C-alpha cells in the first residue's frame, strides 16, 4: 500500500517518538485482528450484523454470564462460532511487529481487549488479555483447566473430564467483572509509567482502555492512535494515523529500523 504524504508525515512523527522512548504500552482492540480476516461481532464483516440471532436474542444476551449459567448450550453455540472464526485465521504483521518491539525496547506491554490469542501466538510475553483468551477453558465446579486449540470441535456444551460439570472459556462474558489480578497488574504497570502509549484498532469506549491514554496525557507523555475510524481518544492523542494496523505498524517499524541502522 502506498502511503499518502499525510500518512508518511504521521509515520515520521511516530518513529521520532519511538527513538525517544524506552517503555511502550500498546492498547489493542478488534481492529488489529481485522487484518487477519477475523470478523467482529457487529459492523462491517461482523458475525452478527442482523442484530438478533436464530433464537431471537441479542448476541450480548447470549454471550452473557447469566445465560452461561442458565443455558450453557446457547452460550457455547455462539462461542464455538467465534472460536471457529479465530481458528481459521492467525496473527498478522501488526501483532508480529509488536512482539518484535518487545525484544528491542527496555519494556513493552500489551493491553488487549481481544480474546483470539493472536498476540500470544505472535510471541508477545508481557501481555494483559483483559477479557481473556477463548482457548483457555476451566471447569465451573472443580479445579480443571486446559488450553484447547480447536474449541469448535468440542461437544457442546463441553463437560469436565474429571467431574462432569460444564466447562467454560476463561473470558469475560457480558455482565461479568474484569479479573481483579489483571486490573491490578495493569495499575502496577501504569504506575511505573510509559514513555509512549499507542492505541491500535480500538474504539476505546471502556474507561480501562481510554484511561491509560488520558493518564499519559496528564503526565505530558506522548500518545498515538492507529485507527482508520474515530474513537473515544481520537481528540486527545498527539498523533493520529488513519491507517489499518498492519500497514501502519509495518511502516513504522521498517522506518525505525532503517534509522537505527544508519546510526
N, C-alpha and C positions, 0 to 999 in steps of 0.2 A: 504494500500500500504506500502510495506517495503522500507524504505529509504536506500540508499547506504551510505557507510562511508563518502563520499564526501558531500552528502546531509545533513547528520547529523552534520558534522562539520559546514556547512553553517548555518544550523538552530541554532546551538550553538552560532555562532557569532552574528546572528540577535537578539537572546534572550539577549545576553550581551549588545548589543546596546540599546535594549528596557529598560533594567534595569537602564541605564544611562540617560534615556530620560523622559521628561515631556510633550513635544509637538511633535505631529506626523502629517505628511502630507502624505496621500495616493493618488496616481495618478493612476487611473484605466482606462482600455480600454476593448475591446471586449473579451479578454482572460479571464477576471474574470467571465463573463457570459457564457463562453463556457462550464463550468462545470454544468451549469443549462440545457444544451442541446440546448441553443439558438444559431442558426446559424449566421454567419457573412454575409455581403453582398457577399463576394467572398472568395476564398480559400477553404480549406477542409471543407466540410459540408456547404458551402456558399449557400445562396439563389439564387445567380445569377452567377454561375460558368462559364456559357457558354460565357459570355462577352456581349451578347446582349439580349434584352427582346423580347417579342412577337411582339412589334412594330418596332423591328429592331434598337432600340436606346439603347445607353449605360444607365445603371441604374443611373449613375451620372447625366445624362442629364434629365432623367425623374424625379429624386428627386432633382430638382433644383428650385430655387426661380423663375426663368424665366418661366419654364413650369407650375409651380403652378399658376402663374398669367395668362398665356395664355390658358392652358389646365388643369385646376384643376382636371378634371375627370381622366386624365392619372396619375398625381402625386398621387392622392388619391388611385388609384387602387393598387399601389405598397406600399404605406404607410399602407394600410389595410393588405397586406401580412406580412409586418414586425410586425404590431400590433398583428396579429394573432399568429405569432411565439412567441412573448413575452407573449401573453395571455396563451399559452399552457405550459409555464414554470414559474418558480418562483425563488426567490433568493436562493443561495446556502450557504454552510458553510463559504466560503470566505467573502461574504457580511455580514453574521452574526457575524463573528469574528471582523470585522472592527467596526460594530455597538457596540459590547460588549466592545471593547477597548475604545470607546468614554466615557464609564461610569467609566473607571478605570484610565485614564490619565487626566492630567490637561487640555489639549487642543488637540483635534483630528479633523482634517478637511479632507474631501474627495473631490478631484477634479476628476470628471469623464467625459469621452467622451461619455459614453453610454446614450441612450435615453430610455432604457427599464424600468426605475424606480425602479430597484431591490434594490439599496442602500436605497432608501426612504422606501420601503416595509420592509426591514430588520431592520429599526429603526435608521439609521444614521440621525442626525439632522443638523450637521454642514457640509453642502453639497453644492458644487458648480457643478451643472449639466450644464457644459459649453455649451453643444449642446442642452439642453432642455430635456423635457420628452414627449414622444409621446402621453401620456394620457391627457395632458393639451391642451385644444383647445381654440381658440379665433376667434372672427369674424373679417373679413378683412375690415369691414366698421364701425361697431358700437363698443360699449364697452363690448359686451357679452363675457364671458369666463366661462369655466367649466372644471372640471376633469371628464373624461369619462373612465370607466374601460374596456368596450368592444367596441373599435373603429371599429373593423372589422364587427360589426353588424349594423353600421350606413348606411343610404342611401348614395350612393356615386355619386358626391361629396356632403358631408353634408351641409345643409343650416342653417343659423342662425334662431332660432325660433322667434327672435324679429324683424329682418329687412329683412330676406330672402337672404342675401348675403352669399357667400361661407365662411365657417369656415375652419380653418387650424390648425394643431397642433403647439404648441409653441416649435418648434425645429428649429435648424439652417439647412436650406437646402443648397445644393451645390451652391456656388456663393454668399452666403449671409454673412454679417458681424456677428461677435460674439456680443452678447448683452453687451453693454457698462457697465451696472451695475454689471454684473458678472465678467467682466475683472477687474473692479475697486475693487471688493471685493477680488479677487484673489491677486491683488497687495497689498492690505492692509494687508492681512494675511502673504504674503511673506515678507513684510517689518517688521512685528512682529517677523518673523523667526521661524524655526522649528528645534528641536534637531535632528530629524531623518526624512528623506524623503524616501518613499518606493513606487516604481512603480510596478504595478501589471497588467500583461497581455496587455500591450500596446506597439505598435511599436515605439511610441514617435517620429513620423515624424513631428508633428506640433511644432513650436517653443514655443507655450504656454504650451506644455506638456513637452518638453525636457528642456525648460528654467529653471524651478524650480530646476531640478537636477543639471544643470550647476551652478546655483546660490549657491546651498548648497555646492557644491564642492569648489567654490571660497571662501566661508566663512569658509572652513575647517570643515564642518559638515557632518556627515556620510550619505551615501546613499545606498539603497538596491534595487535590481531588482529581481522580481519573474516572470520568463518567460521561458518556455521551448525552446523558439527560441532566435534569436539575434535581438536587437533593435538598435535604434539610440543612446541609452545611455548605452549600454552594456559595452562599452570600458571605461566608466568613473566612474561606480559605485564601491563602496568599497566591496560589497558582491553581488554575482550573484547566485541565486538559479534557477537551470534548472528544475523547477517543475511546475505543474499546480497550479493554485491559491488556490483551496480548500485544497489540500493536504498540501501545504506549510504553509498556514496561520493557519490551524488547528494544525499542528505540532508545530509551533512557539508558538501559544497561550497556548497550553497544557503544553509545557515545561516551559514557562514563569510563568504560574500559579503554577506549581509544585515548582518552585524556590521560589516564593513568600511565598508559604505555609510553606516551610522549614525555612523561615526567613533569 
